[in-house]
Amino acid sequence: MRNNKLFYGLWLLMFLLLWFAYRHHFDNAFHFDDGHTIQNNQYIRSLKNIPKFFTQGASTFSTLPANQLYRPVVTTSLAIDYWLSSVFDKNGSGYNTFYYHLSMFVNYLIMLILFYLLAVKIFEKARPGPWNRCIAMFATAWYGLHTVNAETINYIISRSDELSTLFVLAAFVIFIYFPDKRKYGLFLIPFIIGMLTKLTAAMFGPLLVIYYFLFELDDKLNAAESKDERKRVWRKAILQMLALAALTLAGIVFVIANQSDSYTPGGSSRYLYLITQPFILLHYFISFFVPYNLSADTDWGLLQSIFDWRFFAGMLFVAAMLWFAFRAYKRPQTRPLTFGILWFFVTLLPTSSVIPLAEVMNDHRMMYPFAGLMIAVVWTLALLFYKYEKRIMDSYWAKNLIISGISFILIAHMFGVMSRSEVWDNDKSLWYDVTLKSPKNGRGLMNYGLSLAGEGKYKQAIGYYKRAFKLMPYYNYLYTNAAIAYNAIDSVEKAERYFKKAIALNPYSHNGYYYYAIFLRDKGRNVEAIENFRKVLEISPEFVFARYALMELYMKEQKWKALQKLVNQTLAMFPEDVTANYYKGLIDKHFDYVEELEKEARERGDIAKMIELSLIYYNAAEYDKCAAVCKNVLAIDSNNLQAYNNLIAALNSSGKYDEALKYGNRAEKLYPADQLLRNNIAVSKSRFALVKQLDTLNDAGRLINLSLRFYEQKDYHLCIKACEKSLSLKPGNAVAYNNMCSAYNALHQWDKAIEAGEKALALKPDWQLVKNNLNLAKRMLKNK
């Protein structure tokens, strides 16, 4: 096409069609993994954290340890979107999805321009012709409006697929359009950025080698004037290929080294995943032509045998496509077919090979491979056009048939994009669509139930949860959500049972602990709630909402030292955190008050002030200080009941049960009917008896049981002492070492916990409880 005005007019039309297709997606909600990577991710709330995204590893990417991948470029883009949202949103919110979707749409337009530049250059190399610009533009329009790509554009955290594809295309464009600048390695810059976006961008390395051998090597060999010169061309090509391979491998190693140790791909069997993928590849290929049954969360499972017909169908497809690619390689003008087909397979290697991912397939994985497949398919059509060009151009009907066919393809996909954008509008519409498209997906049923629960329709939600239980009886998130729903309809006992089941199913997930802690807090069981919130932060230190809830409880329980430590830790991670800074101000005021109180108690001997001070010390777990103040009160007023109670409680908490009994006997004679005093004395007597039992017991098994009782009453030092004595009587007891590991974990003595846990594991290698305790200690020591 030589009419530039018409050509640029078609570009404008394409952009208008794209805007029209995606016009309703700009206010679509956050979904699925957006929660732990965006909504709950405190790091994206400040642009000052951008250096941390690159230097602090994967912990800044997600609040879920199992999902902590190293994708600093993605997190940077989210931080920028958050900033834009907080600046321009009239409410000052950083979570106006318009800005997140806007940046994705702008990046998509840039990606399509880069795709066009790559496609037109490849077409020109294969067969120069005046129609190549139009053919490349048709490929760009089809790719841009392809219904499948809407699964990526509508899903905010899937910008990792969009951006990594963009950077790969940018690397190709720089390499192809600026051959004289290759020696400076400029094309490697977007390649490296791409790997820091999503590791699938590493496939640029083999793709570039394929491109070079298909489209450039022959020209260089033909230009060589001697055999020695041709050898030099080959030698240079091989050296450059090895250098590119080394850079690619270094990038892969670097990214993997920076992802969290807690990250897990989520899959089960590597073998079953591998034999399933050929059929998945066939499904992806069919989806290019007929994007049917698109689902945000599919219910496809693993094949169980290579004798399944789907395995044979998939292998036949792969073999046929590779044979077709090989045949196309023989002629220069058909090599874009080879390039596009190999692009399709190579870019799917990271997700469709030996790494078993949690989902056997995902629709958003198709954007990257479809770029190559689009080149192959459109060039196939282009070759047919060039073959019959004269007949077509001389025929009114043939020209209009082609124009009608192109229009049908683009308009059909435009409506497909609009339909999928409506589905992605909110959680309810998205997950209802999943229940229809993927009825065997328990997670889809659960999430639709969760959307109903968000509307207060708890009984309907429970109905969907029950359906999900039949499909996923061991899914911890399902038990947590069911527990929340049962609690909402006042089925409290069942709710608590489900919370505990969720935690038991996955003790490494903070989700169960967090919602159980909220449940306990709302029931007034603050001590238990605090323990569970602390467990959340042990597993996921970046989860700030647990920090805020724990700050509130520490404040309520007057645990000022613990509050101060938590606030300082939070501010070390997030210096600008508004909530943490608010509590810091309260803490400063409190300690100023305590300092004044200490002064008055010391100088004036005011008993009321001293009693108040003893309670502050007790709540702050400063039991020795509490005891000292109470003794001073008794020195002034030997009959002070409150001083006795506070003193005995403090001595009990510090493990000085014999001394507690001494003061208890004295107080009991003065106040025999006081119930609080009797309770404190009862604790002293029972725990003193246990300590005496520890001194006299010489039975290894009974000492193990005693260690468990000490652990239950949070006497962790005595628990360890009982285990050590048991081991002295009967060495090599894995249970004793495991109990010690748990106790050291509770004391936050991670190195000693690791030592005990490794001894237990050496004695009992398959014991999962030991593995759990040991992994916790190792993870916490690393994060210390």
Secondary structure as GFF3:
##gff-version 3
##sequence-region A 1 784
A	DSSP	alpha_helix	4	22	.	.	.	ID=ss1
A	DSSP	alpha_helix	34	34	.	.	.	ID=ss2
A	DSSP	pi_helix	35	39	.	.	.	ID=ss3
A	DSSP	three_ten_helix	42	45	.	.	.	ID=ss4
A	DSSP	three_ten_helix	47	49	.	.	.	ID=ss5
A	DSSP	alpha_helix	50	55	.	.	.	ID=ss6
A	DSSP	three_ten_helix	57	60	.	.	.	ID=ss7
A	DSSP	three_ten_helix	65	67	.	.	.	ID=ss8
A	DSSP	alpha_helix	72	88	.	.	.	ID=ss9
A	DSSP	alpha_helix	97	126	.	.	.	ID=ss10
A	DSSP	alpha_helix	132	145	.	.	.	ID=ss11
A	DSSP	three_ten_helix	147	149	.	.	.	ID=ss12
A	DSSP	alpha_helix	150	153	.	.	.	ID=ss13
A	DSSP	three_ten_helix	156	158	.	.	.	ID=ss14
A	DSSP	alpha_helix	159	177	.	.	.	ID=ss15
A	DSSP	three_ten_helix	179	184	.	.	.	ID=ss16
A	DSSP	alpha_helix	188	195	.	.	.	ID=ss17
A	DSSP	three_ten_helix	199	203	.	.	.	ID=ss18
A	DSSP	alpha_helix	204	215	.	.	.	ID=ss19
A	DSSP	alpha_helix	217	223	.	.	.	ID=ss20
A	DSSP	alpha_helix	227	258	.	.	.	ID=ss21
A	DSSP	alpha_helix	270	289	.	.	.	ID=ss22
A	DSSP	alpha_helix	309	329	.	.	.	ID=ss23
A	DSSP	three_ten_helix	332	334	.	.	.	ID=ss24
A	DSSP	alpha_helix	335	348	.	.	.	ID=ss25
A	DSSP	three_ten_helix	363	366	.	.	.	ID=ss26
A	DSSP	alpha_helix	367	387	.	.	.	ID=ss27
A	DSSP	alpha_helix	389	394	.	.	.	ID=ss28
A	DSSP	alpha_helix	396	423	.	.	.	ID=ss29
A	DSSP	alpha_helix	427	437	.	.	.	ID=ss30
A	DSSP	alpha_helix	442	454	.	.	.	ID=ss31
A	DSSP	alpha_helix	458	471	.	.	.	ID=ss32
A	DSSP	alpha_helix	476	488	.	.	.	ID=ss33
A	DSSP	alpha_helix	492	505	.	.	.	ID=ss34
A	DSSP	alpha_helix	510	522	.	.	.	ID=ss35
A	DSSP	alpha_helix	526	539	.	.	.	ID=ss36
A	DSSP	alpha_helix	544	556	.	.	.	ID=ss37
A	DSSP	alpha_helix	560	573	.	.	.	ID=ss38
A	DSSP	alpha_helix	578	604	.	.	.	ID=ss39
A	DSSP	alpha_helix	607	619	.	.	.	ID=ss40
A	DSSP	alpha_helix	623	636	.	.	.	ID=ss41
A	DSSP	alpha_helix	641	653	.	.	.	ID=ss42
A	DSSP	alpha_helix	657	670	.	.	.	ID=ss43
A	DSSP	alpha_helix	675	696	.	.	.	ID=ss44
A	DSSP	alpha_helix	700	712	.	.	.	ID=ss45
A	DSSP	alpha_helix	716	729	.	.	.	ID=ss46
A	DSSP	alpha_helix	734	746	.	.	.	ID=ss47
A	DSSP	alpha_helix	750	763	.	.	.	ID=ss48
A	DSSP	alpha_helix	768	783	.	.	.	ID=ss49
###
